[in-house]
C-alpha cells in the first residue's frame, strides 16, 4: 500500500476510535440517548490567496445528516460540567462552480460539548475531522484554475458554534455557524485548501425522551493529579515537491514541550520541534542544480507555544510555531498546529496534526508520543 494512503487510513482509524472509545469507557447505568439530525447549509468561500481569488466568488450550499449520542453519565460530566455529544456527520456540499470546483461528500466523527442543556435554550461547540471526497481537482490541462484541491481523497475540519432550542423532550431545533476547511493536508500540491464558512439550521430528533440530570459542581475534585508534565513525540507523513507530481517525499520530525495545568481541563504548553521535509530538500536540489555547494540545509526548527484542552484520554491541541532555524525560508515565519491525540496507555498516545502557514495547510502528520 502506498505510504500516502497508509497515513490517511491511520488518521481515519484514530478518529473512528475517538467516537467509539468515548462511549465504551463509561461504566454507570445511565443510558446515553441516540439522536438523528438533518440540516441545510449556505455560505461563501474565503479568497485567502491570489491564486484562488478569481474562482472564490461562489456560494457553497449543502445538506448534512447526523447520527449521535449524548453522554449523560456523571464521570463524563465532571470533566467539563457539561453534557458532550459525540457521533458521526455525513455532509454534501455543492460549491456552485461545477466545471471547476464540483462538489464534496464527507464523513467525520465529532465531539460537541453542550452548555446549559437542561434549559430550553442551550449552546454547543463542535470539533470534527474526517475524510472528504471532492469531485473536481487540479489538472494542468483540464482544470488548471483549481488550486484548492489536488487529490480526490482529502480531509475536512469543522468548527461549529450553535444555539439550540428544545421544542419537546425529543425534538430540538438549532441555528449554527460553521467554519469548514477541506484540503489534503499538504500531501499533494497544489493545496491551497478551501475555507468556507456556512450558516446552517435544522432539527434533531431523539429516539428516547431526554432529561438531563442537574448535578452539583464539585470544584475540589482533581481530574488530573499531575500539575505539570513533559510531552515528547515523533512524527511522519508524505508530501510531494511540486504541483501535479505523483512522486512523494517523506517528512519526519520530533518535538518536546512542557505542559502546565491551569484550571480543570486546560494546560498551557511551550517547547520546540524539528522538521526534516524531504520535499523541501528536493526543491532545493532543483533550484541549486548548477551550484550544489551553495544549497542551504532543508531542516527547520521552531519554538512552540499553545494550549491543550483535555477530555480524559483525548486532548485537542492548538499551537503557534515560530522558526528559529530555517536556512531555506518557509512560506511564513509563523505557523499554526491543530491536533487531536488519543492516549492508549497511561503514558503513550497517538494522534494526527495539521500544520498550516496562515490559511494554507503545509502538511498533515501522524505521530506517536510519550508523557513523562
C-alpha positions in Angstrom: 0.0 0.0 0.0 1.3 3.5 -0.8 2.6 5.4 2.2 0.3 8.3 1.3 -2.9 6.2 1.7 -1.5 4.3 4.7 -1.1 7.6 6.6 -4.7 8.5 5.7 -6.1 5.2 6.9 -4.2 5.6 10.2 -5.7 9.1 10.6 -9.2 7.8 9.8 -8.8 4.9 12.3 -7.9 7.3 15.1 -11.0 9.3 14.6 -13.3 6.3 14.3 -11.8 5.1 17.6 -12.4 8.5 19.1 -16.2 8.2 18.8 -16.3 4.6 19.9 -13.9 4.9 22.9 -15.7 7.9 24.3 -18.8 5.7 24.7 -17.1 2.5 25.9 -15.2 4.0 28.8 -18.4 4.9 30.7 -19.4 2.4 33.3 -22.5 3.6 35.2 -26.1 2.7 34.2 -27.5 5.9 32.8 -28.4 5.4 29.2 -27.0 7.8 26.6 -29.8 8.8 24.2 -29.3 8.3 20.5 -30.5 11.0 18.1 -30.5 11.8 14.4 -30.5 15.2 12.7 -30.9 17.0 9.3 -29.6 20.4 8.4 -29.1 22.8 5.5 -26.0 24.9 4.9 -25.3 28.1 2.9 -22.1 30.1 2.9 -19.2 31.7 1.0 -15.6 30.9 0.1 -12.8 32.9 1.7 -10.3 34.0 -1.1 -7.2 33.7 1.1 -4.7 33.9 -1.7 -4.4 35.5 -5.1 -4.2 32.1 -6.8 -7.8 31.2 -5.9 -9.3 34.7 -5.8 -11.0 34.5 -9.3 -12.8 31.2 -8.5 -13.8 32.1 -5.0 -16.8 34.2 -6.0 -19.4 31.5 -5.3 -21.8 30.4 -2.5 -21.5 26.8 -1.4 -24.7 25.1 -0.2 -25.1 21.7 1.4 -27.1 19.3 3.4 -26.0 17.4 6.5 -27.2 14.4 8.4 -26.0 13.3 11.9 -26.1 10.2 14.0 -25.2 11.0 17.6 -25.5 10.0 21.2 -25.5 12.3 24.2 -23.0 11.3 27.0 -25.1 11.7 30.2 -23.0 9.9 32.8 -21.5 11.6 35.8 -18.0 10.6 35.0 -18.0 12.5 31.7 -20.0 15.4 33.1 -17.3 16.1 35.8 -14.7 16.8 33.2 -16.4 19.9 31.8 -19.6 20.4 33.8 -21.4 19.9 30.6 -23.0 17.1 28.6 -21.0 16.4 25.4 -22.5 14.8 22.4 -20.4 12.6 20.1 -21.3 11.0 16.8 -20.8 11.0 13.0 -21.9 13.6 10.4 -22.3 12.9 6.7 -22.5 16.1 4.6 -22.7 17.0 0.9 -21.6 20.4 -0.4 -22.1 21.9 -3.9 -19.6 24.7 -4.5 -21.8 26.3 -7.2 -19.0 26.2 -9.7 -19.4 22.7 -11.2 -16.9 22.8 -14.0 -14.0 23.9 -11.8 -14.9 23.1 -8.1 -17.5 20.4 -8.4 -18.9 19.1 -5.1 -17.8 17.1 -2.0 -19.0 14.4 0.3 -17.6 14.0 3.7 -18.0 11.7 6.8 -16.5 12.8 10.0 -16.7 12.0 13.7 -17.1 14.8 16.2 -17.2 15.9 19.8 -19.7 18.6 20.8 -19.9 19.9 24.4 -23.4 21.3 25.4 -23.7 24.2 27.9 -27.0 24.5 29.8 -28.7 21.5 28.1 -31.2 21.4 30.9 -32.7 24.7 29.7 -34.9 25.4 26.7 -32.1 27.3 25.1 -28.6 25.8 25.1 -25.2 26.5 23.4 -22.9 23.9 21.9 -19.5 23.8 20.2 -18.4 21.2 17.8 -15.0 20.0 16.6 -14.8 17.3 13.9 -12.4 15.9 11.3 -12.6 13.2 8.8 -12.2 12.1 5.1 -13.8 14.0 2.3 -14.2 13.1 -1.4 -14.0 16.0 -3.9 -15.1 15.5 -7.5 -13.0 18.2 -9.2 -9.3 18.6 -8.6 -6.3 20.4 -10.2 -5.2 19.2 -13.6 -2.6 21.2 -15.6 -4.6 20.6 -18.8 -8.2 20.1 -17.9 -8.6 22.0 -14.7 -5.7 24.4 -14.2 -7.6 27.0 -12.2 -8.5 24.8 -9.2 -5.7 25.4 -6.7 -8.0 24.4 -3.9 -7.8 20.7 -4.3 -5.2 18.3 -6.0 -6.5 15.0 -4.7 -9.9 13.5 -4.7 -9.4 12.0 -1.3 -8.9 14.9 1.1 -9.9 15.8 4.7 -12.5 18.1 6.2 -12.1 20.0 9.5 -15.2 21.5 11.1 -15.6 24.1 13.9 -19.1 24.9 14.9 -21.0 27.1 17.3 -24.7 26.6 17.7 -27.8 27.8 19.6 -30.2 25.0 20.3 -33.9 25.4 21.2 -35.8 22.4 22.7 -39.3 22.1 21.2 -40.0 18.9 23.3 -38.2 16.2 25.1 -37.4 14.6 21.8 -37.2 17.4 19.2 -34.7 20.2 19.1 -34.1 22.9 16.5 -30.9 24.8 16.0 -29.2 27.6 14.2 -25.4 27.5 13.9 -22.2 28.9 12.3 -19.7 26.5 10.7 -16.1 27.1 9.8 -15.2 24.4 7.3 -11.8 23.6 5.8 -11.1 21.0 3.1 -7.6 20.1 2.0 -5.3 17.1 1.6 -3.1 18.4 4.4 -0.2 19.2 2.1 0.2 15.6 1.0 0.0 16.7 -2.7 0.4 20.0 -4.4 -1.2 22.4 -5.2 -3.0 22.5 -1.8 -4.4 26.0 -1.1 -7.3 24.3 0.6 -10.8 25.7 0.8 -12.1 27.7 3.8 -15.8 28.2 3.5 -17.9 29.5 6.5 -21.6 28.5 6.4 -24.7 29.3 8.3 -26.9 26.2 8.9 -30.2 25.3 10.5 -32.2 22.1 11.1 -33.8 19.7 13.5 -32.6 17.0 15.9 -34.8 14.0 16.9 -34.0 11.7 19.9 -35.3 8.1 19.9 -36.0 8.4 23.6 -37.1 11.2 25.8 -34.2 13.3 27.0 -33.9 14.6 30.6 -30.6 16.0 31.7 -29.7 15.4 35.4 -29.0 18.5 37.4 -25.8 17.8 39.2 -23.9 19.9 41.8 -20.4 21.0 40.8 -17.5 19.7 42.8 -14.8 22.2 42.2 -12.4 20.4 44.6 -12.4 17.2 42.6 -9.0 16.7 40.9 -9.3 15.3 37.4 -5.6 15.3 36.6 -3.3 14.7 39.6 -0.2 16.0 37.7 0.1 19.8 37.6 2.8 19.7 35.0 4.4 17.2 32.7 6.6 16.8 29.6 5.4 15.6 26.2 7.8 14.2 23.6 6.8 12.8 20.2 8.0 11.7 16.7 6.0 12.4 13.6 5.9 11.3 9.9 4.0 11.8 6.7 4.4 12.1 2.9 4.4 15.2 0.7 5.2 16.0 -3.0 7.7 18.6 -4.0 5.8 20.1 -7.0 2.2 20.5 -8.0 1.0 17.8 -10.4 3.7 15.3 -9.4 2.9 11.8 -8.2 6.3 11.3 -6.5 6.0 11.7 -2.7 8.8 12.6 -0.4 9.0 11.7 3.3 8.6 14.2 6.1 9.9 13.2 9.6 10.3 15.2 12.8 10.4 15.2 16.6 9.5 17.6 19.4 9.2 18.1 23.1 7.2 20.6 25.1 6.3 21.3 28.7 2.6 21.4 29.9 1.3 23.3 32.9 -2.2 22.7 34.0 -4.5 25.7 34.6 -8.0 25.2 35.9 -9.5 21.8 35.4 -9.1 20.9 31.7 -6.7 23.4 30.2 -3.0 23.2 30.0 -0.5 25.8 28.7 2.4 24.4 26.7 5.8 25.5 25.4 8.6 23.7 23.7 10.4 23.1 20.4 10.2 20.9 17.3 12.5 19.8 14.5 11.2 19.0 11.0 13.1 17.4 8.1 10.9 17.8 5.0 12.5 15.9 2.1 10.1 17.7 -0.4 11.9 20.9 0.6 15.2 19.1 0.0 14.1 18.1 -3.5 13.1 21.7 -4.2 16.5 22.9 -3.1 18.2 20.3 -5.2 16.4 21.5 -8.3 17.0 25.2 -7.6 20.7 24.7 -6.9 21.3 22.0 -9.6 24.1 24.2 -11.1 25.6 25.2 -7.8 25.0 22.3 -5.3 27.8 23.6 -3.0 25.7 26.7 -2.2 22.5 24.8 -1.4 21.0 25.6 2.0 20.0 23.0 4.6 16.4 21.7 4.3 15.9 21.1 8.0 13.8 23.5 10.1 13.4 24.1 13.9 10.8 26.2 15.7 9.6 27.3 19.1 6.1 26.1 20.0 3.6 27.7 22.4 0.0 26.7 22.8 -2.9 25.3 24.7 -4.2 21.7 25.4 -7.9 21.0 26.0 -8.1 17.8 28.0 -11.0 15.3 27.8 -10.0 12.1 29.6 -7.9 10.1 27.2 -8.3 12.7 24.5 -6.7 16.1 24.1 -7.2 18.8 21.5 -4.0 20.8 20.9 -3.6 24.2 19.3 0.0 25.6 19.0 1.8 28.5 17.4 5.3 27.9 16.0 8.0 30.4 15.2 11.0 29.2 13.2 14.4 30.0 14.7 16.2 27.8 12.2 15.2 27.9 8.5 18.1 28.2 6.1 15.6 27.7 3.2 12.7 30.1 4.1 9.2 28.7 4.6 6.0 30.3 3.3 5.7 32.2 6.5 8.0 32.5 9.6 5.0 31.8 11.9 2.7 28.7 11.6 -0.1 27.0 13.4 -0.7 23.4 14.5 -4.1 21.8 15.2 -4.2 18.3 16.5 -6.1 15.5 18.3 -4.3 13.0 20.5 -5.6 9.7 22.0 -3.8 8.2 25.0 -3.9 4.4 24.6 -2.0 3.8 27.9 -1.2 6.0 30.9 1.9 7.4 29.2 1.7 6.7 25.4 -0.5 8.4 22.8 -1.1 8.6 19.1 -2.5 11.5 17.2 -2.8 13.4 14.0 -1.8 17.0 13.4 -2.3 19.7 10.8 0.4 22.3 10.3 -0.5 25.4 8.3 1.1 28.6 7.2 -1.8 31.0 7.6 -4.8 29.7 5.7 -2.7 27.2 3.7 -2.1 23.7 5.0 1.5 22.7 4.9 1.2 19.1 6.0 -0.8 16.6 7.9 1.2 14.1 10.1 0.6 11.1 12.2 2.5 11.0 15.5 3.4 8.8 18.4 4.2 10.4 21.8 5.0 9.8 25.4 4.1 11.8 28.6 6.5 11.9 31.5 
